[in-house]
Amino acid sequence: MTDHDEYQTPEGPYLTTPEAAQFLRLKPNTLEKMRVYGGGPIYRKHGRHVRYHIDDLTAWSDLRKKDSTADD
């Protein structure tokens, strides 16, 4: 079982904003602001509902890898 498996739902690997925030260890409000101002993970609109795919969250996080504070 992978870390992603615990976030899989019967409908698929799509997470709500609170679930995605928990996955990334952020506050839901942070993701909401990122949707407005940019810079956050890719999201989808399923009707009026915002959903995040686990692979998109992982890819977004991977782009932020650093090995020293000089990388900023």
SEFIZA-3560 file (N, C-alpha, C; in Angstrom, 3 decimals):
REM SEFIZA-3560
<numar><xx>0.848</xx><yy>-1.186</yy><zz>0.000</zz><atom>N</atom></numar>
<numar><xx>0.000</xx><yy>0.000</yy><zz>0.000</zz><atom>CA</atom></numar>
<numar><xx>0.890</xx><yy>1.244</yy><zz>0.000</zz><atom>C</atom></numar>
<numar><xx>0.580</xx><yy>2.192</yy><zz>-0.895</zz><atom>N</atom></numar>
<numar><xx>1.356</xx><yy>3.422</yy><zz>-0.964</zz><atom>CA</atom></numar>
<numar><xx>0.669</xx><yy>4.520</yy><zz>-0.166</zz><atom>C</atom></numar>
<numar><xx>1.388</xx><yy>5.627</yy><zz>0.006</zz><atom>N</atom></numar>
<numar><xx>0.796</xx><yy>6.766</yy><zz>0.704</zz><atom>CA</atom></numar>
<numar><xx>-0.434</xx><yy>7.267</yy><zz>-0.030</zz><atom>C</atom></numar>
<numar><xx>-0.442</xx><yy>7.145</yy><zz>-1.348</zz><atom>N</atom></numar>
<numar><xx>-1.567</xx><yy>7.628</yy><zz>-2.143</zz><atom>CA</atom></numar>
<numar><xx>-2.817</xx><yy>6.790</yy><zz>-1.908</zz><atom>C</atom></numar>
<numar><xx>-2.648</xx><yy>5.505</yy><zz>-1.600</zz><atom>N</atom></numar>
<numar><xx>-3.796</xx><yy>4.617</yy><zz>-1.465</zz><atom>CA</atom></numar>
<numar><xx>-4.785</xx><yy>5.085</yy><zz>-0.410</zz><atom>C</atom></numar>
<numar><xx>-4.295</xx><yy>5.658</yy><zz>0.674</zz><atom>N</atom></numar>
<numar><xx>-5.207</xx><yy>6.089</yy><zz>1.731</zz><atom>CA</atom></numar>
<numar><xx>-6.069</xx><yy>7.269</yy><zz>1.288</zz><atom>C</atom></numar>
<numar><xx>-5.644</xx><yy>7.961</yy><zz>0.216</zz><atom>N</atom></numar>
<numar><xx>-6.399</xx><yy>9.101</yy><zz>-0.283</zz><atom>CA</atom></numar>
<numar><xx>-7.289</xx><yy>8.737</yy><zz>-1.461</zz><atom>C</atom></numar>
<numar><xx>-7.221</xx><yy>7.491</yy><zz>-1.934</zz><atom>N</atom></numar>
<numar><xx>-8.076</xx><yy>7.056</yy><zz>-3.034</zz><atom>CA</atom></numar>
<numar><xx>-9.513</xx><yy>6.956</yy><zz>-2.522</zz><atom>C</atom></numar>
<numar><xx>-10.419</xx><yy>7.478</yy><zz>-3.318</zz><atom>N</atom></numar>
<numar><xx>-11.834</xx><yy>7.381</yy><zz>-2.974</zz><atom>CA</atom></numar>
<numar><xx>-12.483</xx><yy>6.418</yy><zz>-3.952</zz><atom>C</atom></numar>
<numar><xx>-13.697</xx><yy>5.957</yy><zz>-3.674</zz><atom>N</atom></numar>
<numar><xx>-14.373</xx><yy>5.087</yy><zz>-4.627</zz><atom>CA</atom></numar>
<numar><xx>-14.560</xx><yy>5.752</yy><zz>-5.996</zz><atom>C</atom></numar>
<numar><xx>-14.597</xx><yy>7.084</yy><zz>-6.033</zz><atom>N</atom></numar>
<numar><xx>-14.786</xx><yy>7.803</yy><zz>-7.292</zz><atom>CA</atom></numar>
<numar><xx>-13.460</xx><yy>8.006</yy><zz>-8.024</zz><atom>C</atom></numar>
<numar><xx>-12.335</xx><yy>7.764</yy><zz>-7.381</zz><atom>N</atom></numar>
<numar><xx>-11.038</xx><yy>7.951</yy><zz>-8.011</zz><atom>CA</atom></numar>
<numar><xx>-10.092</xx><yy>8.744</yy><zz>-7.130</zz><atom>C</atom></numar>
<numar><xx>-8.944</xx><yy>9.102</yy><zz>-7.688</zz><atom>N</atom></numar>
<numar><xx>-7.902</xx><yy>9.781</yy><zz>-6.902</zz><atom>CA</atom></numar>
<numar><xx>-8.072</xx><yy>11.301</yy><zz>-6.861</zz><atom>C</atom></numar>
<numar><xx>-9.313</xx><yy>11.759</yy><zz>-6.772</zz><atom>N</atom></numar>
<numar><xx>-9.586</xx><yy>13.196</yy><zz>-6.750</zz><atom>CA</atom></numar>
<numar><xx>-9.912</xx><yy>13.636</yy><zz>-5.330</zz><atom>C</atom></numar>
<numar><xx>-9.235</xx><yy>14.701</yy><zz>-4.898</zz><atom>N</atom></numar>
<numar><xx>-9.392</xx><yy>15.174</yy><zz>-3.529</zz><atom>CA</atom></numar>
<numar><xx>-10.081</xx><yy>16.525</yy><zz>-3.498</zz><atom>C</atom></numar>
<numar><xx>-10.857</xx><yy>16.743</yy><zz>-2.459</zz><atom>N</atom></numar>
<numar><xx>-11.441</xx><yy>18.052</yy><zz>-2.205</zz><atom>CA</atom></numar>
<numar><xx>-10.335</xx><yy>18.982</yy><zz>-1.708</zz><atom>C</atom></numar>
<numar><xx>-10.638</xx><yy>20.252</yy><zz>-1.579</zz><atom>N</atom></numar>
<numar><xx>-9.645</xx><yy>21.206</yy><zz>-1.082</zz><atom>CA</atom></numar>
<numar><xx>-9.150</xx><yy>20.827</yy><zz>0.317</zz><atom>C</atom></numar>
<numar><xx>-10.038</xx><yy>20.523</yy><zz>1.271</zz><atom>N</atom></numar>
<numar><xx>-9.526</xx><yy>20.127</yy><zz>2.602</zz><atom>CA</atom></numar>
<numar><xx>-8.668</xx><yy>18.851</yy><zz>2.547</zz><atom>C</atom></numar>
<numar><xx>-9.057</xx><yy>17.885</yy><zz>1.724</zz><atom>N</atom></numar>
<numar><xx>-8.279</xx><yy>16.649</yy><zz>1.606</zz><atom>CA</atom></numar>
<numar><xx>-6.914</xx><yy>16.924</yy><zz>0.975</zz><atom>C</atom></numar>
<numar><xx>-6.895</xx><yy>17.755</yy><zz>-0.080</zz><atom>N</atom></numar>
<numar><xx>-5.635</xx><yy>18.100</yy><zz>-0.736</zz><atom>CA</atom></numar>
<numar><xx>-4.725</xx><yy>18.866</yy><zz>0.215</zz><atom>C</atom></numar>
<numar><xx>-5.304</xx><yy>19.768</yy><zz>0.984</zz><atom>N</atom></numar>
<numar><xx>-4.519</xx><yy>20.526</yy><zz>1.958</zz><atom>CA</atom></numar>
<numar><xx>-3.907</xx><yy>19.585</yy><zz>2.991</zz><atom>C</atom></numar>
<numar><xx>-4.677</xx><yy>18.635</yy><zz>3.456</zz><atom>N</atom></numar>
<numar><xx>-4.158</xx><yy>17.663</yy><zz>4.426</zz><atom>CA</atom></numar>
<numar><xx>-3.036</xx><yy>16.847</yy><zz>3.796</zz><atom>C</atom></numar>
<numar><xx>-3.203</xx><yy>16.435</yy><zz>2.549</zz><atom>N</atom></numar>
<numar><xx>-2.188</xx><yy>15.658</yy><zz>1.834</zz><atom>CA</atom></numar>
<numar><xx>-0.874</xx><yy>16.432</yy><zz>1.759</zz><atom>C</atom></numar>
<numar><xx>-0.953</xx><yy>17.750</yy><zz>1.504</zz><atom>N</atom></numar>
<numar><xx>0.231</xx><yy>18.602</yy><zz>1.378</zz><atom>CA</atom></numar>
<numar><xx>0.687</xx><yy>19.210</yy><zz>2.698</zz><atom>C</atom></numar>
<numar><xx>-0.075</xx><yy>18.978</yy><zz>3.765</zz><atom>N</atom></numar>
<numar><xx>0.197</xx><yy>19.551</yy><zz>5.082</zz><atom>CA</atom></numar>
<numar><xx>0.126</xx><yy>21.079</yy><zz>5.036</zz><atom>C</atom></numar>
<numar><xx>-0.890</xx><yy>21.579</yy><zz>4.332</zz><atom>N</atom></numar>
<numar><xx>-1.173</xx><yy>23.012</yy><zz>4.254</zz><atom>CA</atom></numar>
<numar><xx>-2.563</xx><yy>23.258</yy><zz>4.817</zz><atom>C</atom></numar>
<numar><xx>-2.912</xx><yy>24.517</yy><zz>4.975</zz><atom>N</atom></numar>
<numar><xx>-4.272</xx><yy>24.871</yy><zz>5.368</zz><atom>CA</atom></numar>
<numar><xx>-5.120</xx><yy>24.996</yy><zz>4.100</zz><atom>C</atom></numar>
<numar><xx>-6.388</xx><yy>24.611</yy><zz>4.166</zz><atom>N</atom></numar>
<numar><xx>-7.255</xx><yy>24.764</yy><zz>2.994</zz><atom>CA</atom></numar>
<numar><xx>-7.268</xx><yy>26.191</yy><zz>2.458</zz><atom>C</atom></numar>
<numar><xx>-7.215</xx><yy>27.162</yy><zz>3.366</zz><atom>N</atom></numar>
<numar><xx>-7.216</xx><yy>28.559</yy><zz>2.956</zz><atom>CA</atom></numar>
<numar><xx>-6.004</xx><yy>28.890</yy><zz>2.076</zz><atom>C</atom></numar>
<numar><xx>-4.884</xx><yy>28.240</yy><zz>2.324</zz><atom>N</atom></numar>
<numar><xx>-3.690</xx><yy>28.460</yy><zz>1.511</zz><atom>CA</atom></numar>
<numar><xx>-3.938</xx><yy>28.019</yy><zz>0.079</zz><atom>C</atom></numar>
<numar><xx>-4.540</xx><yy>26.856</yy><zz>-0.114</zz><atom>N</atom></numar>
<numar><xx>-4.851</xx><yy>26.388</yy><zz>-1.469</zz><atom>CA</atom></numar>
<numar><xx>-5.870</xx><yy>27.304</yy><zz>-2.144</zz><atom>C</atom></numar>
<numar><xx>-6.843</xx><yy>27.782</yy><zz>-1.380</zz><atom>N</atom></numar>
<numar><xx>-7.839</xx><yy>28.693</yy><zz>-1.948</zz><atom>CA</atom></numar>
<numar><xx>-7.175</xx><yy>29.975</yy><zz>-2.448</zz><atom>C</atom></numar>
<numar><xx>-6.245</xx><yy>30.519</yy><zz>-1.684</zz><atom>N</atom></numar>
<numar><xx>-5.528</xx><yy>31.723</yy><zz>-2.106</zz><atom>CA</atom></numar>
<numar><xx>-4.664</xx><yy>31.441</yy><zz>-3.327</zz><atom>C</atom></numar>
<numar><xx>-4.050</xx><yy>30.271</yy><zz>-3.374</zz><atom>N</atom></numar>
<numar><xx>-3.223</xx><yy>29.913</yy><zz>-4.525</zz><atom>CA</atom></numar>
<numar><xx>-4.057</xx><yy>29.809</yy><zz>-5.802</zz><atom>C</atom></numar>
<numar><xx>-5.302</xx><yy>29.382</yy><zz>-5.666</zz><atom>N</atom></numar>
<numar><xx>-6.175</xx><yy>29.328</yy><zz>-6.849</zz><atom>CA</atom></numar>
<numar><xx>-6.456</xx><yy>30.727</yy><zz>-7.374</zz><atom>C</atom></numar>
<numar><xx>-6.549</xx><yy>31.701</yy><zz>-6.501</zz><atom>N</atom></numar>
<numar><xx>-6.832</xx><yy>33.084</yy><zz>-6.900</zz><atom>CA</atom></numar>
<numar><xx>-5.586</xx><yy>33.746</yy><zz>-7.469</zz><atom>C</atom></numar>
<numar><xx>-4.472</xx><yy>33.629</yy><zz>-6.766</zz><atom>N</atom></numar>
<numar><xx>-3.264</xx><yy>34.369</yy><zz>-7.118</zz><atom>CA</atom></numar>
<numar><xx>-2.284</xx><yy>33.580</yy><zz>-7.986</zz><atom>C</atom></numar>
<numar><xx>-2.489</xx><yy>32.275</yy><zz>-8.103</zz><atom>N</atom></numar>
<numar><xx>-1.581</xx><yy>31.447</yy><zz>-8.887</zz><atom>CA</atom></numar>
<numar><xx>-0.470</xx><yy>30.860</yy><zz>-8.035</zz><atom>C</atom></numar>
<numar><xx>0.291</xx><yy>29.974</yy><zz>-8.647</zz><atom>N</atom></numar>
<numar><xx>1.424</xx><yy>29.360</yy><zz>-7.968</zz><atom>CA</atom></numar>
<numar><xx>1.115</xx><yy>28.067</yy><zz>-7.255</zz><atom>C</atom></numar>
<numar><xx>-0.131</xx><yy>27.681</yy><zz>-7.232</zz><atom>N</atom></numar>
<numar><xx>-0.515</xx><yy>26.449</yy><zz>-6.549</zz><atom>CA</atom></numar>
<numar><xx>-0.577</xx><yy>25.272</yy><zz>-7.498</zz><atom>C</atom></numar>
<numar><xx>-0.956</xx><yy>24.132</yy><zz>-6.967</zz><atom>N</atom></numar>
<numar><xx>-1.067</xx><yy>22.941</yy><zz>-7.799</zz><atom>CA</atom></numar>
<numar><xx>-2.227</xx><yy>23.055</yy><zz>-8.791</zz><atom>C</atom></numar>
<numar><xx>-2.118</xx><yy>22.317</yy><zz>-9.868</zz><atom>N</atom></numar>
<numar><xx>-3.195</xx><yy>22.260</yy><zz>-10.861</zz><atom>CA</atom></numar>
<numar><xx>-4.440</xx><yy>21.703</yy><zz>-10.186</zz><atom>C</atom></numar>
<numar><xx>-5.569</xx><yy>22.266</yy><zz>-10.523</zz><atom>N</atom></numar>
<numar><xx>-6.838</xx><yy>21.762</yy><zz>-9.987</zz><atom>CA</atom></numar>
<numar><xx>-7.826</xx><yy>21.608</yy><zz>-11.125</zz><atom>C</atom></numar>
<numar><xx>-8.909</xx><yy>20.940</yy><zz>-10.842</zz><atom>N</atom></numar>
<numar><xx>-9.952</xx><yy>20.700</yy><zz>-11.829</zz><atom>CA</atom></numar>
<numar><xx>-11.273</xx><yy>21.203</yy><zz>-11.287</zz><atom>C</atom></numar>
<numar><xx>-12.148</xx><yy>21.578</yy><zz>-12.192</zz><atom>N</atom></numar>
<numar><xx>-13.514</xx><yy>21.932</yy><zz>-11.798</zz><atom>CA</atom></numar>
<numar><xx>-14.429</xx><yy>20.826</yy><zz>-12.302</zz><atom>C</atom></numar>
<numar><xx>-15.054</xx><yy>20.144</yy><zz>-11.397</zz><atom>N</atom></numar>
<numar><xx>-16.056</xx><yy>19.125</yy><zz>-11.713</zz><atom>CA</atom></numar>
<numar><xx>-17.400</xx><yy>19.759</yy><zz>-11.392</zz><atom>C</atom></numar>
<numar><xx>-17.998</xx><yy>20.378</yy><zz>-12.414</zz><atom>N</atom></numar>
<numar><xx>-19.187</xx><yy>21.183</yy><zz>-12.163</zz><atom>CA</atom></numar>
<numar><xx>-18.747</xx><yy>22.400</yy><zz>-11.372</zz><atom>C</atom></numar>
<numar><xx>-19.359</xx><yy>22.614</yy><zz>-10.235</zz><atom>N</atom></numar>
<numar><xx>-18.960</xx><yy>23.747</yy><zz>-9.393</zz><atom>CA</atom></numar>
<numar><xx>-17.964</xx><yy>23.341</yy><zz>-8.309</zz><atom>C</atom></numar>
<numar><xx>-17.554</xx><yy>22.087</yy><zz>-8.328</zz><atom>N</atom></numar>
<numar><xx>-16.659</xx><yy>21.561</yy><zz>-7.293</zz><atom>CA</atom></numar>
<numar><xx>-15.208</xx><yy>21.579</yy><zz>-7.760</zz><atom>C</atom></numar>
<numar><xx>-14.317</xx><yy>22.009</yy><zz>-6.880</zz><atom>N</atom></numar>
<numar><xx>-12.879</xx><yy>21.993</yy><zz>-7.144</zz><atom>CA</atom></numar>
<numar><xx>-12.326</xx><yy>20.654</yy><zz>-6.662</zz><atom>C</atom></numar>
<numar><xx>-11.522</xx><yy>20.035</yy><zz>-7.522</zz><atom>N</atom></numar>
<numar><xx>-10.895</xx><yy>18.769</yy><zz>-7.165</zz><atom>CA</atom></numar>
<numar><xx>-9.428</xx><yy>18.801</yy><zz>-7.565</zz><atom>C</atom></numar>
<numar><xx>-8.609</xx><yy>18.132</yy><zz>-6.780</zz><atom>N</atom></numar>
<numar><xx>-7.176</xx><yy>18.007</yy><zz>-7.037</zz><atom>CA</atom></numar>
<numar><xx>-6.863</xx><yy>16.536</yy><zz>-7.258</zz><atom>C</atom></numar>
<numar><xx>-6.104</xx><yy>16.243</yy><zz>-8.291</zz><atom>N</atom></numar>
<numar><xx>-5.655</xx><yy>14.865</yy><zz>-8.528</zz><atom>CA</atom></numar>
<numar><xx>-4.367</xx><yy>14.650</yy><zz>-7.738</zz><atom>C</atom></numar>
<numar><xx>-4.244</xx><yy>13.515</yy><zz>-7.126</zz><atom>N</atom></numar>
<numar><xx>-3.084</xx><yy>13.222</yy><zz>-6.288</zz><atom>CA</atom></numar>
<numar><xx>-1.785</xx><yy>13.371</yy><zz>-7.078</zz><atom>C</atom></numar>
<numar><xx>-1.764</xx><yy>12.921</yy><zz>-8.325</zz><atom>N</atom></numar>
<numar><xx>-0.537</xx><yy>13.021</yy><zz>-9.128</zz><atom>CA</atom></numar>
<numar><xx>-0.144</xx><yy>14.480</yy><zz>-9.359</zz><atom>C</atom></numar>
<numar><xx>-1.126</xx><yy>15.367</yy><zz>-9.526</zz><atom>N</atom></numar>
<numar><xx>-0.836</xx><yy>16.792</yy><zz>-9.708</zz><atom>CA</atom></numar>
<numar><xx>-0.268</xx><yy>17.398</yy><zz>-8.429</zz><atom>C</atom></numar>
<numar><xx>-0.776</xx><yy>16.976</yy><zz>-7.289</zz><atom>N</atom></numar>
<numar><xx>-0.259</xx><yy>17.467</yy><zz>-6.010</zz><atom>CA</atom></numar>
<numar><xx>1.187</xx><yy>17.027</yy><zz>-5.808</zz><atom>C</atom></numar>
<numar><xx>1.470</xx><yy>15.768</yy><zz>-6.143</zz><atom>N</atom></numar>
<numar><xx>2.828</xx><yy>15.244</yy><zz>-6.004</zz><atom>CA</atom></numar>
<numar><xx>3.771</xx><yy>15.953</yy><zz>-6.966</zz><atom>C</atom></numar>
<numar><xx>3.332</xx><yy>16.171</yy><zz>-8.199</zz><atom>N</atom></numar>
<numar><xx>4.170</xx><yy>16.859</yy><zz>-9.192</zz><atom>CA</atom></numar>
<numar><xx>4.467</xx><yy>18.292</yy><zz>-8.745</zz><atom>C</atom></numar>
<numar><xx>3.458</xx><yy>18.987</yy><zz>-8.222</zz><atom>N</atom></numar>
<numar><xx>3.645</xx><yy>20.357</yy><zz>-7.733</zz><atom>CA</atom></numar>
<numar><xx>4.663</xx><yy>20.374</yy><zz>-6.594</zz><atom>C</atom></numar>
<numar><xx>4.539</xx><yy>19.430</yy><zz>-5.693</zz><atom>N</atom></numar>
<numar><xx>5.475</xx><yy>19.346</yy><zz>-4.576</zz><atom>CA</atom></numar>
<numar><xx>6.888</xx><yy>19.026</yy><zz>-5.070</zz><atom>C</atom></numar>
<numar><xx>7.005</xx><yy>18.128</yy><zz>-6.028</zz><atom>N</atom></numar>
<numar><xx>8.311</xx><yy>17.750</yy><zz>-6.561</zz><atom>CA</atom></numar>
<numar><xx>9.040</xx><yy>18.943</yy><zz>-7.181</zz><atom>C</atom></numar>
<numar><xx>8.305</xx><yy>19.870</yy><zz>-7.767</zz><atom>N</atom></numar>
<numar><xx>8.923</xx><yy>21.051</yy><zz>-8.361</zz><atom>CA</atom></numar>
<numar><xx>9.524</xx><yy>21.981</yy><zz>-7.311</zz><atom>C</atom></numar>
<numar><xx>9.188</xx><yy>21.765</yy><zz>-6.068</zz><atom>N</atom></numar>
<numar><xx>9.662</xx><yy>22.616</yy><zz>-4.991</zz><atom>CA</atom></numar>
<numar><xx>10.779</xx><yy>21.987</yy><zz>-4.172</zz><atom>C</atom></numar>
<numar><xx>11.372</xx><yy>20.927</yy><zz>-4.680</zz><atom>N</atom></numar>
<numar><xx>12.480</xx><yy>20.279</yy><zz>-3.965</zz><atom>CA</atom></numar>
<numar><xx>13.670</xx><yy>21.224</yy><zz>-3.880</zz><atom>C</atom></numar>
<numar><xx>14.285</xx><yy>21.266</yy><zz>-2.737</zz><atom>N</atom></numar>
<numar><xx>15.469</xx><yy>22.089</yy><zz>-2.485</zz><atom>CA</atom></numar>
<numar><xx>16.486</xx><yy>21.241</yy><zz>-1.733</zz><atom>C</atom></numar>
<numar><xx>17.757</xx><yy>21.529</yy><zz>-1.963</zz><atom>N</atom></numar>
<numar><xx>18.750</xx><yy>20.841</yy><zz>-1.154</zz><atom>CA</atom></numar>
<numar><xx>19.589</xx><yy>21.804</yy><zz>-0.315</zz><atom>C</atom></numar>
<numar><xx>19.287</xx><yy>23.096</yy><zz>-0.460</zz><atom>N</atom></numar>
<numar><xx>19.902</xx><yy>24.079</yy><zz>0.434</zz><atom>CA</atom></numar>
<numar><xx>19.094</xx><yy>25.356</yy><zz>0.390</zz><atom>C</atom></numar>
<numar><xx>19.308</xx><yy>26.225</yy><zz>1.352</zz><atom>N</atom></numar>
<numar><xx>18.580</xx><yy>27.490</yy><zz>1.371</zz><atom>CA</atom></numar>
<numar><xx>19.049</xx><yy>28.413</yy><zz>0.258</zz><atom>C</atom></numar>
<numar><xx>20.196</xx><yy>28.140</yy><zz>-0.344</zz><atom>N</atom></numar>
<numar><xx>20.699</xx><yy>28.949</yy><zz>-1.448</zz><atom>CA</atom></numar>
<numar><xx>19.921</xx><yy>28.696</yy><zz>-2.750</zz><atom>C</atom></numar>
<numar><xx>19.088</xx><yy>27.642</yy><zz>-2.776</zz><atom>N</atom></numar>
<numar><xx>18.319</xx><yy>27.316</yy><zz>-3.972</zz><atom>CA</atom></numar>
<numar><xx>17.198</xx><yy>28.307</yy><zz>-4.246</zz><atom>C</atom></numar>
<numar><xx>16.817</xx><yy>29.102</yy><zz>-3.270</zz><atom>N</atom></numar>
<numar><xx>15.709</xx><yy>30.038</yy><zz>-3.466</zz><atom>CA</atom></numar>
<numar><xx>16.160</xx><yy>31.124</yy><zz>-4.338</zz><atom>C</atom></numar>
//
